[in-house]
Amino acid sequence: MTQQRDFSRLEIKFVGDESQVHVLNRWLALRNEGLEERFPGRWVNNVYFDTHDYLAFRQNMGGASDRYKVRYRWYEAHELPAPGALEVKRKRNFFSWKLRFPADTAPCEKSDYWTDVRRKLLAVLPEQAGHWIESNPQPVILNRYYRRYLATPDNAIRLTLDMQNTVYDQRYKPYPNISHAGNMRRTVVLEMKFARSERVRASQLMRGLPLRVSRHSKYVICLRSVQGF
């Protein structure tokens, strides 16, 4: 089990239409800070869990100062949940941290129902992680997107660039829906992460960025797109 908690880290998101990705790539390439690809680009997949009355969604929609999201994340082009990790994303005001619980075995096979997935997750995850699954039992959406990873040479400022976001509604199926994608706006999301001590440097890096600062929760955006509100 790995837990990550850092109240000193700031995260700022910039959002635009996916048609702007070429302009954004050019802007990134011209930065004097010498941004570098720190990890090969890859597909990121998530299943978001919530309460039956969507507490996490409502907290995020309302901008609650202390809020959370529960997701199971895995990588590459596997459609069904593969070996990965349960992640609890916590946020308090401008600061965020994650609780991360790795799962070395796939919690889902082709014929599995969501009840099977939850049972397998509870079997392989520690008790603390199981609490989050049991208190957030409803699989709400599955989404996937392609992510690039960049950073300054000293790794003090890190950036992720997400595009090709696709969502699959899970609310009305007893088994994972990976065949009927929802209709949603195509966006590009740049997220910048840095310590408070790097705020001045990060502000300089942001100059001329062709995207706008925006509150952006993929869970909220995806659920609103399938829910229609």
C-alpha positions as CSV (number, residue, x, y, z in Angstrom):
1,M,0.0,0.0,0.0
2,T,1.3,3.5,-0.9
3,Q,-0.2,6.7,0.5
4,Q,0.8,10.1,-0.9
5,R,-0.1,13.2,1.0
6,D,1.4,16.6,0.3
7,F,-0.4,19.8,1.5
8,S,2.3,22.0,-0.1
9,R,1.6,21.0,-3.7
10,L,-0.4,23.3,-5.9
11,E,-2.4,22.0,-8.9
12,I,-3.7,24.4,-11.7
13,K,-5.7,23.2,-14.6
14,F,-6.0,24.8,-18.0
15,V,-8.8,23.7,-20.4
16,G,-9.5,24.3,-24.1
17,D,-11.0,22.7,-27.2
18,E,-9.1,19.7,-28.5
19,S,-8.7,21.6,-31.8
20,Q,-6.1,23.7,-29.9
21,V,-3.8,20.9,-29.2
22,H,-1.4,21.7,-32.1
23,V,-1.1,25.4,-30.9
24,L,-0.5,24.1,-27.3
25,N,2.2,21.6,-28.4
26,R,4.0,24.5,-30.2
27,W,3.7,26.6,-27.1
28,L,5.2,23.8,-25.0
29,A,8.1,23.3,-27.4
30,L,9.1,27.0,-27.2
31,R,9.3,27.3,-23.5
32,N,12.6,28.7,-22.3
33,E,12.4,26.4,-19.3
34,G,13.2,23.4,-21.5
35,L,10.2,21.2,-20.8
36,E,11.0,17.5,-21.3
37,E,9.0,14.4,-21.9
38,R,9.5,12.6,-18.5
39,F,7.5,9.5,-19.3
40,P,6.2,7.9,-22.4
41,G,2.6,8.9,-23.3
42,R,0.0,6.3,-22.5
43,W,-3.7,5.7,-22.2
44,V,-5.2,6.3,-18.7
45,N,-8.4,4.4,-17.7
46,N,-10.6,5.0,-14.7
47,V,-13.8,3.7,-13.1
48,Y,-15.3,6.3,-10.7
49,F,-17.2,5.1,-7.7
50,D,-19.7,7.1,-5.7
51,T,-22.5,6.8,-3.2
52,H,-26.0,6.0,-4.4
53,D,-26.9,9.7,-3.9
54,Y,-23.7,10.9,-5.7
55,L,-22.1,12.6,-2.7
56,A,-18.7,13.0,-4.3
57,F,-20.3,14.5,-7.4
58,R,-22.3,17.0,-5.4
59,Q,-19.3,18.0,-3.3
60,N,-17.3,18.7,-6.5
61,M,-20.2,20.5,-8.2
62,G,-20.7,22.7,-5.2
63,G,-17.0,23.5,-4.8
64,A,-16.8,22.1,-1.3
65,S,-13.5,23.1,0.3
66,D,-12.9,19.5,1.6
67,R,-13.9,16.9,-1.0
68,Y,-12.9,13.5,-2.4
69,K,-13.2,11.2,-5.5
70,V,-12.8,7.4,-5.5
71,R,-11.5,5.8,-8.7
72,Y,-9.9,2.6,-9.8
73,R,-7.1,3.4,-12.4
74,W,-5.2,1.3,-14.8
75,Y,-3.1,2.0,-17.9
76,E,-2.7,1.2,-21.6
77,A,-5.5,0.1,-23.9
78,H,-7.2,-2.6,-21.7
79,E,-10.9,-2.0,-21.9
80,L,-11.8,-3.8,-18.7
81,P,-10.2,-3.0,-15.4
82,A,-6.7,-4.5,-15.3
83,P,-4.0,-4.5,-12.7
84,G,-3.8,-1.0,-11.3
85,A,-4.7,0.9,-8.2
86,L,-7.6,2.2,-6.2
87,E,-7.0,6.0,-5.8
88,V,-8.8,8.3,-3.4
89,K,-8.2,11.9,-4.6
90,R,-8.6,14.3,-1.7
91,K,-8.7,18.1,-2.0
92,R,-8.7,20.8,0.7
93,N,-8.9,24.3,-0.7
94,F,-6.1,24.7,-3.2
95,F,-4.1,21.7,-2.0
96,S,-4.6,18.1,-3.0
97,W,-3.2,14.7,-2.2
98,K,-3.9,11.0,-3.0
99,L,-4.3,7.8,-1.2
100,R,-3.1,5.0,-3.5
101,F,-3.7,1.3,-3.0
102,P,-2.1,-1.0,-5.7
103,A,-3.9,-4.1,-7.0
104,D,-1.5,-6.6,-8.7
105,T,-4.2,-8.8,-10.2
106,A,-7.0,-7.8,-12.6
107,P,-10.3,-7.3,-10.7
108,C,-12.4,-7.9,-13.7
109,E,-12.9,-10.6,-16.3
110,K,-15.0,-10.5,-19.5
111,S,-18.1,-12.1,-17.9
112,D,-17.9,-10.3,-14.6
113,Y,-20.7,-8.2,-13.1
114,W,-19.9,-5.1,-11.0
115,T,-20.7,-7.1,-7.9
116,D,-17.8,-9.4,-8.9
117,V,-15.5,-6.5,-9.5
118,R,-16.2,-5.0,-6.0
119,R,-15.8,-8.4,-4.4
120,K,-12.4,-9.0,-6.1
121,L,-11.2,-5.5,-5.1
122,L,-12.2,-6.0,-1.5
123,A,-10.3,-9.3,-1.5
124,V,-7.0,-7.8,-2.8
125,L,-7.0,-4.4,-1.2
126,P,-6.2,-3.5,2.4
127,E,-8.9,-2.7,4.9
128,Q,-8.5,1.0,4.6
129,A,-9.1,0.8,0.9
130,G,-12.0,-1.5,1.4
131,H,-13.7,1.2,3.4
132,W,-13.7,3.5,0.4
133,I,-15.2,0.8,-1.8
134,E,-17.9,-0.1,0.7
135,S,-18.9,3.5,1.4
136,N,-18.9,4.4,-2.4
137,P,-20.4,1.2,-3.9
138,Q,-21.9,2.7,-7.1
139,P,-19.8,2.4,-10.3
140,V,-20.8,5.6,-12.1
141,I,-18.7,6.2,-15.2
142,L,-15.7,4.6,-16.9
143,N,-13.5,7.0,-18.9
144,R,-10.2,6.9,-20.8
145,Y,-7.9,9.5,-22.3
146,Y,-4.4,9.8,-23.7
147,R,-1.9,11.5,-21.4
148,R,1.5,13.1,-22.0
149,Y,4.0,13.8,-19.2
150,L,6.3,16.8,-19.2
151,A,8.5,18.5,-16.6
152,T,11.2,21.1,-16.1
153,P,14.8,19.6,-16.2
154,D,14.9,19.6,-12.4
155,N,11.4,18.1,-12.1
156,A,10.2,20.9,-9.9
157,I,7.3,21.8,-12.1
158,R,5.4,18.9,-13.7
159,L,2.8,19.0,-16.4
160,T,0.3,16.5,-17.8
161,L,-1.5,16.9,-21.1
162,D,-4.8,15.0,-21.5
163,M,-6.8,14.5,-24.7
164,Q,-9.2,12.1,-26.5
165,N,-11.4,11.8,-23.4
166,T,-14.1,9.2,-23.8
167,V,-16.8,8.2,-21.3
168,Y,-19.0,5.1,-20.8
169,D,-22.0,5.3,-18.5
170,Q,-22.1,2.5,-15.9
171,R,-25.1,3.5,-13.8
172,Y,-27.8,1.3,-15.4
173,K,-25.8,-1.9,-16.2
174,P,-25.1,-4.7,-13.8
175,Y,-21.9,-5.4,-15.7
176,P,-19.2,-3.0,-17.2
177,N,-20.4,-1.0,-20.2
178,I,-17.5,-0.7,-22.7
179,S,-19.4,-0.6,-25.9
180,H,-21.7,2.5,-25.8
181,A,-19.8,5.7,-25.3
182,G,-21.4,8.9,-24.2
183,N,-21.5,12.1,-26.3
184,M,-19.3,14.7,-24.8
185,R,-17.3,17.8,-25.8
186,R,-13.7,17.0,-26.8
187,T,-11.3,19.0,-24.7
188,V,-7.6,19.2,-24.0
189,V,-6.6,19.6,-20.3
190,L,-3.2,20.8,-19.2
191,E,-2.5,20.4,-15.5
192,M,0.5,22.0,-13.8
193,K,1.8,20.7,-10.4
194,F,4.4,22.4,-8.3
195,A,5.4,23.2,-4.7
196,R,4.4,26.5,-3.1
197,S,8.1,27.5,-3.2
198,E,7.9,27.4,-7.0
199,R,4.9,29.7,-7.5
200,V,6.9,32.6,-9.0
201,R,8.7,30.3,-11.5
202,A,5.4,28.6,-12.4
203,S,3.7,31.9,-13.0
204,Q,6.5,32.8,-15.4
205,L,6.1,29.5,-17.2
206,M,2.3,30.1,-17.6
207,R,2.8,33.3,-19.6
208,G,1.3,33.2,-23.1
209,L,-0.4,29.8,-22.4
210,P,-3.2,29.5,-25.0
211,L,-5.7,28.0,-22.6
212,R,-7.7,29.4,-19.8
213,V,-7.5,28.5,-16.1
214,S,-10.5,26.4,-15.2
215,R,-11.9,24.2,-12.5
216,H,-12.1,20.9,-14.3
217,S,-13.0,17.5,-12.8
218,K,-13.1,14.7,-15.3
219,Y,-15.6,12.9,-13.1
220,V,-18.0,15.8,-13.0
221,I,-17.6,16.6,-16.7
222,C,-18.1,13.0,-17.7
223,L,-21.1,12.4,-15.5
224,R,-22.8,15.6,-16.6
225,S,-22.3,14.6,-20.2
226,V,-24.2,11.3,-19.7
227,Q,-26.7,12.7,-17.3
228,G,-27.6,15.7,-19.4
229,F,-27.1,18.4,-16.7
